[in-house]
Amino acid sequence: MKLPVFEIPIYKYEIENWEENKKSLMKILPDFLQKGDFTDYYDNQMASFMPLYANTVFNLIQKSMEDFAQYYPCPAQIVNMWCERSRAGDRHEPHNHGATGFSAVLYVQFEEGKHKPTRFFSPFGDPANGDLMQYEPDVKEGDLIIFPSFLIHESQMCDTDYERIIISFNIMGQDQYNILHSV
């Protein structure tokens, strides 16, 4: 009998009416996309506010977040958000988003067959040989994936001139958020 002792959940959602919603979203994404910058992460983190496009994203992901809330053990909130663009040769090295909560990636501009999805690394080795296990979800433009923030992941190198654009955010339980921000 196999006992699934430790499980790492990843949730995948498809945003409805993606083509129409993408047009609206692309119109309001930040100027860094035109300037050639990689991300607006530092702009948003330093100022401790949500970006101007956050409300549009909230509306797009509302149904997905309502479903995800069924699996989260307490009331949760999105605590920060940023956009990231990758051009040919760009990548985001393996990293995690901390020990608490979940993180998410919304694939805004993603061409199947040309772009690579987020790659996840297991926090433990393969029991048969000790090798580091990897996982790449099958995603398409308009998909949202939500995963534990502690899970090491990377944005693989962009091998095409067609830009890959994602919006990412972190989700934390209201109780944990209050503890962390009461100091």
MOCORJO-V432327 format. One record per residue. RES is the residue in three letters. SS is DSSP state (alpha for helix, beta for strand, coil for the rest). OMEGA is omega in whole degrees, -180 to 180 (* if undefined). NEAR is the number of other C-alpha atoms within 10 Angstrom. Layout:
BEGIN
RES & SS & OMEGA & NEAR
RES & SS & OMEGA & NEAR
END
This chain:
BEGIN
MET & coil & 178 & 3
LYS & coil & 178 & 4
LEU & coil & 180 & 5
PRO & coil & -173 & 6
VAL & coil & -180 & 5
PHE & coil & -179 & 6
GLU & coil & 178 & 6
ILE & coil & -176 & 9
PRO & coil & 170 & 11
ILE & beta & -178 & 13
TYR & beta & -179 & 14
LYS & beta & 180 & 19
TYR & beta & 176 & 18
GLU & beta & 179 & 18
ILE & coil & -179 & 20
GLU & coil & 177 & 14
ASN & coil & -171 & 10
TRP & alpha & -176 & 16
GLU & alpha & 179 & 12
GLU & alpha & -180 & 9
ASN & alpha & 179 & 17
LYS & alpha & 179 & 16
LYS & alpha & 179 & 11
SER & alpha & -178 & 12
LEU & alpha & -178 & 16
MET & alpha & 180 & 14
LYS & alpha & -175 & 9
ILE & alpha & 177 & 12
LEU & coil & -170 & 18
PRO & coil & -178 & 16
ASP & coil & -177 & 10
PHE & alpha & 179 & 14
LEU & alpha & 178 & 17
GLN & alpha & -177 & 8
LYS & alpha & 179 & 8
GLY & coil & 178 & 11
ASP & coil & -178 & 12
PHE & coil & -174 & 17
THR & beta & 171 & 19
ASP & coil & -178 & 19
TYR & alpha & -175 & 17
TYR & alpha & 176 & 10
ASP & alpha & -176 & 13
ASN & alpha & -177 & 17
GLN & alpha & -178 & 14
MET & alpha & -177 & 8
ALA & alpha & -180 & 9
SER & coil & 176 & 11
PHE & coil & 177 & 13
MET & coil & 179 & 16
PRO & coil & -177 & 19
LEU & coil & -179 & 12
TYR & coil & -175 & 18
ALA & alpha & -179 & 20
ASN & alpha & 177 & 11
THR & alpha & 178 & 14
VAL & alpha & 179 & 15
PHE & alpha & 180 & 13
ASN & alpha & -179 & 10
LEU & alpha & -173 & 19
ILE & alpha & -174 & 18
GLN & alpha & -180 & 12
LYS & alpha & 180 & 15
SER & alpha & -179 & 19
MET & alpha & 176 & 18
GLU & alpha & 177 & 10
ASP & alpha & -179 & 12
PHE & alpha & -179 & 15
ALA & alpha & 178 & 14
GLN & coil & -177 & 10
TYR & coil & -178 & 10
TYR & coil & -171 & 13
PRO & coil & -180 & 8
CYS & coil & 177 & 13
PRO & coil & -176 & 11
ALA & beta & 176 & 19
GLN & beta & 174 & 16
ILE & beta & -173 & 20
VAL & beta & 174 & 16
ASN & beta & -176 & 19
MET & beta & 177 & 23
TRP & beta & 179 & 22
CYS & beta & -179 & 23
GLU & beta & 179 & 18
ARG & beta & 178 & 21
SER & beta & 173 & 25
ARG & coil & -179 & 17
ALA & coil & 178 & 13
GLY & coil & -180 & 11
ASP & coil & 174 & 17
ARG & coil & 176 & 16
HIS & beta & -174 & 15
GLU & beta & 178 & 12
PRO & beta & -177 & 14
HIS & beta & 171 & 15
ASN & coil & -177 & 15
HIS & coil & 178 & 16
GLY & coil & -172 & 14
ALA & coil & -172 & 10
THR & coil & 173 & 15
GLY & coil & 180 & 20
PHE & beta & 175 & 23
SER & beta & -176 & 25
ALA & beta & 174 & 22
VAL & beta & 172 & 21
LEU & beta & -178 & 26
TYR & beta & -175 & 23
VAL & beta & 179 & 25
GLN & beta & -172 & 19
PHE & coil & -178 & 21
GLU & coil & 179 & 17
GLU & beta & 180 & 12
GLY & coil & 178 & 7
LYS & coil & 179 & 14
HIS & beta & 178 & 20
LYS & coil & 179 & 20
PRO & coil & 173 & 23
THR & beta & 178 & 18
ARG & beta & 180 & 15
PHE & beta & 179 & 20
PHE & beta & 180 & 17
SER & beta & 177 & 15
PRO & beta & 177 & 13
PHE & beta & -177 & 10
GLY & beta & 175 & 13
ASP & coil & -177 & 12
PRO & coil & -177 & 9
ALA & coil & -175 & 6
ASN & coil & 179 & 7
GLY & coil & -179 & 9
ASP & coil & 176 & 11
LEU & beta & -179 & 12
MET & beta & -179 & 13
GLN & beta & 179 & 14
TYR & beta & 175 & 12
GLU & beta & -180 & 12
PRO & coil & 175 & 13
ASP & coil & -177 & 11
VAL & coil & 174 & 20
LYS & coil & 178 & 19
GLU & coil & -179 & 20
GLY & coil & 177 & 21
ASP & beta & 176 & 19
LEU & beta & 174 & 23
ILE & beta & 179 & 19
ILE & beta & -174 & 22
PHE & beta & 179 & 20
PRO & beta & -176 & 21
SER & coil & -178 & 21
PHE & coil & -173 & 16
LEU & coil & 179 & 20
ILE & coil & -178 & 18
HIS & beta & 178 & 22
GLU & beta & 170 & 17
SER & beta & -175 & 19
GLN & coil & -178 & 18
MET & coil & 176 & 17
CYS & coil & -175 & 21
ASP & coil & -175 & 16
THR & coil & 177 & 15
ASP & coil & 178 & 11
TYR & coil & -175 & 15
GLU & coil & 172 & 19
ARG & beta & 180 & 23
ILE & beta & 176 & 21
ILE & beta & 168 & 22
ILE & beta & -178 & 22
SER & beta & 177 & 19
PHE & beta & 179 & 20
ASN & beta & -178 & 22
ILE & beta & -179 & 22
MET & beta & 174 & 21
GLY & beta & -179 & 18
GLN & alpha & -180 & 15
ASP & alpha & 179 & 12
GLN & alpha & 178 & 14
TYR & alpha & 180 & 17
ASN & alpha & 179 & 11
ILE & alpha & -177 & 9
LEU & alpha & -175 & 9
HIS & coil & 178 & 7
SER & coil & -178 & 7
VAL & coil & * & 5
END
